[in-house]
Amino acid sequence: MKPNRSCLLAPTVAALAALALFSFGAGSSVAIEAKDQAATLGVDIREWPAPTKGTHPHDPLATPDGAIWYTGQRANLIGRLDPATGNIKEFALKTPDSGPHGLVADKAGAIWFTAQTKGYIGKLDPASGEAREYFPPNAQEIDPHTPIFDRNGVLWFTAQGANLIGRLDPASGEIELLRPPTKDSSPYGLVFGADSALYVALFGANKIARVDPATRRIAEFELPSEDARPRRIAATGDGFIWHTDFTRGRLGRLNPRNGEVKDWPSPGRAQSGPDAIAVLGDDVWYVETGEVQNMLVRFDPKAQAFARWPIPSGGGIVRNMSATPDGSLAMACRGVDEIALAKVSAAGK
């Protein structure tokens, strides 16, 4: 395996920084001098190539043991990276062309994944490598997209093309399917908010759905712009729901208590294609995947200020990312078949 790539980065602030050094390659460094040094963070981005060429890693998952799991969408596998050693183990799926997409771990350490192409939810046992498959009732065709567990251990997921939100009870294996009120709304990213409700980005509409897990009632919040298309979604402890507006190049914030929506233009502007999003502490992090690929962006809600860093491999198109227990960010760079880890620290530390 070739060595991982590593970049030590300091941010651009509000896209006004001066570029001091720019070089890539194994062990390369990228240093960007920020004008506002008080706001500077250190970001160390390391990348590891997937062993199987054409893996097309889609979603990453950081687990408490320090590992990064990922879905090999085009190689029909689930991978596990140990960042400490660089070792990667691949788990082949038994059903050909399953198209694994999203993944999440349960409390026992099993890895659950969505098989988008074959229409099932899978449960991988890391010890044996065996995967159990769960299909919807009455052989209904679905395309499971992104999964998440609620606090009771029930798995929820989106089915984008089928325009459904699913609920799987691991105890019984039963799958329940819910349909949002808006036709062709394309449920995409999802997150649980501080109010324990499920929030879903409706990528096919300018709406965010709220699902009451107990009653299954679905309400929809309409975003102010008809052109808005929320793709990925995250929640902060203050109750706000954040989303990346992929088509308009903006970061949005919903207050579910009163329906108020506020958004900010991303530093990369209208064609920046904001996508993957995660929360570290009070800060919102996301990736611009559009005109200039790929930029890791931090938004400080208190200062309402942006900073961003280039992802060294470039063009990887990060569709999702996962916050790690130690405050880092795991990313899958699908366009270049690499797994990345961004470690965030105060500048100079």
Secondary structure as the mmCIF struct_conf table of DSSP 4:
data_model
#
loop_
_struct_conf.conf_type_id
_struct_conf.id
_struct_conf.beg_label_comp_id
_struct_conf.beg_label_asym_id
_struct_conf.beg_label_seq_id
_struct_conf.end_label_comp_id
_struct_conf.end_label_asym_id
_struct_conf.end_label_seq_id
HELX_LH_PP_P HELX_LH_PP_P1 LYS A 2 ASN A 4
STRN STRN1 ARG A 5 LEU A 9
STRN STRN2 THR A 12 VAL A 13
TURN_TY1_P TURN_TY1_P1 ALA A 14 ALA A 15
HELX_LH_PP_P HELX_LH_PP_P2 ALA A 17 ALA A 17
STRN STRN3 ALA A 18 PHE A 22
BEND BEND1 GLY A 25 GLY A 25
TURN_TY1_P TURN_TY1_P2 ALA A 26 GLY A 27
STRN STRN4 VAL A 30 GLU A 33
BEND BEND2 LYS A 35 LYS A 35
HELX_RH_3T_P HELX_RH_3T_P1 GLN A 37 ALA A 39
STRN STRN5 LEU A 41 PRO A 49
BEND BEND3 PRO A 51 THR A 52
TURN_TY1_P TURN_TY1_P3 LYS A 53 GLY A 54
STRN STRN6 PRO A 57 ALA A 62
TURN_TY1_P TURN_TY1_P4 PRO A 64 ASP A 65
BEND BEND4 GLY A 66 GLY A 66
STRN STRN7 ILE A 68 GLY A 72
TURN_TY1_P TURN_TY1_P5 GLN A 73 ASN A 76
STRN STRN8 LEU A 77 ASP A 82
TURN_TY1_P TURN_TY1_P6 PRO A 83 GLY A 86
STRN STRN9 ASN A 87 ALA A 92
BEND BEND5 LYS A 94 THR A 95
TURN_TY1_P TURN_TY1_P7 PRO A 96 ASP A 97
STRN STRN10 PRO A 100 ALA A 105
TURN_TY1_P TURN_TY1_P8 LYS A 107 ALA A 108
BEND BEND6 GLY A 109 GLY A 109
HELX_LH_PP_P HELX_LH_PP_P3 ALA A 110 ALA A 110
STRN STRN11 ILE A 111 ALA A 115
TURN_TY1_P TURN_TY1_P9 GLN A 116 GLY A 119
STRN STRN12 TYR A 120 LEU A 124
TURN_TY1_P TURN_TY1_P10 PRO A 126 SER A 128
STRN STRN13 ALA A 131 TYR A 134
HELX_RH_3T_P HELX_RH_3T_P2 PRO A 137 ALA A 139
STRN STRN14 PRO A 144 PHE A 149
TURN_TY1_P TURN_TY1_P11 ARG A 151 ASN A 152
BEND BEND7 GLY A 153 GLY A 153
STRN STRN15 LEU A 155 ALA A 159
TURN_TY1_P TURN_TY1_P12 GLN A 160 ASN A 163
STRN STRN16 LEU A 164 LEU A 168
TURN_TY1_P TURN_TY1_P13 PRO A 170 SER A 172
STRN STRN17 ILE A 175 LEU A 178
BEND BEND8 PRO A 181 THR A 182
TURN_TY1_P TURN_TY1_P14 LYS A 183 ASP A 184
STRN STRN18 PRO A 187 PHE A 192
TURN_TY1_P TURN_TY1_P15 ALA A 194 ASP A 195
BEND BEND9 SER A 196 SER A 196
STRN STRN19 LEU A 198 LEU A 202
TURN_TY1_P TURN_TY1_P16 PHE A 203 ASN A 206
STRN STRN20 LYS A 207 VAL A 211
TURN_TY1_P TURN_TY1_P17 PRO A 213 THR A 215
STRN STRN21 ILE A 218 GLU A 222
HELX_LH_PP_P HELX_LH_PP_P4 LEU A 223 LEU A 223
BEND BEND10 PRO A 224 SER A 225
TURN_TY1_P TURN_TY1_P18 GLU A 226 ASP A 227
STRN STRN22 PRO A 230 ALA A 235
TURN_TY1_P TURN_TY1_P19 GLY A 237 ASP A 238
BEND BEND11 GLY A 239 GLY A 239
STRN STRN23 ILE A 241 ASP A 245
TURN_TY1_P TURN_TY1_P20 PHE A 246 GLY A 249
STRN STRN24 ARG A 250 ASN A 255
TURN_TY1_P TURN_TY1_P21 PRO A 256 GLY A 259
STRN STRN25 GLU A 260 PRO A 265
TURN_TY1_P TURN_TY1_P22 PRO A 267 GLY A 268
TURN_TY1_P TURN_TY1_P23 ALA A 270 GLN A 271
BEND BEND12 SER A 272 SER A 272
STRN STRN26 PRO A 274 LEU A 280
TURN_TY1_P TURN_TY1_P24 GLY A 281 ASP A 282
STRN STRN27 ASP A 283 GLU A 288
BEND BEND13 GLY A 290 VAL A 292
STRN STRN28 MET A 295 ASP A 300
TURN_TY1_P TURN_TY1_P25 PRO A 301 GLN A 304
STRN STRN29 ALA A 305 PRO A 310
TURN_TY1_P TURN_TY1_P26 PRO A 312 SER A 313
BEND BEND14 GLY A 315 GLY A 315
STRN STRN30 VAL A 318 ALA A 323
TURN_TY1_P TURN_TY1_P27 PRO A 325 ASP A 326
BEND BEND15 GLY A 327 GLY A 327
STRN STRN31 LEU A 329 CYS A 333
HELX_RH_3T_P HELX_RH_3T_P3 ARG A 334 VAL A 336
TURN_TY1_P TURN_TY1_P28 ASP A 337 ASP A 337
STRN STRN32 GLU A 338 ALA A 346
TURN_TY1_P TURN_TY1_P29 ALA A 347 GLY A 348
#
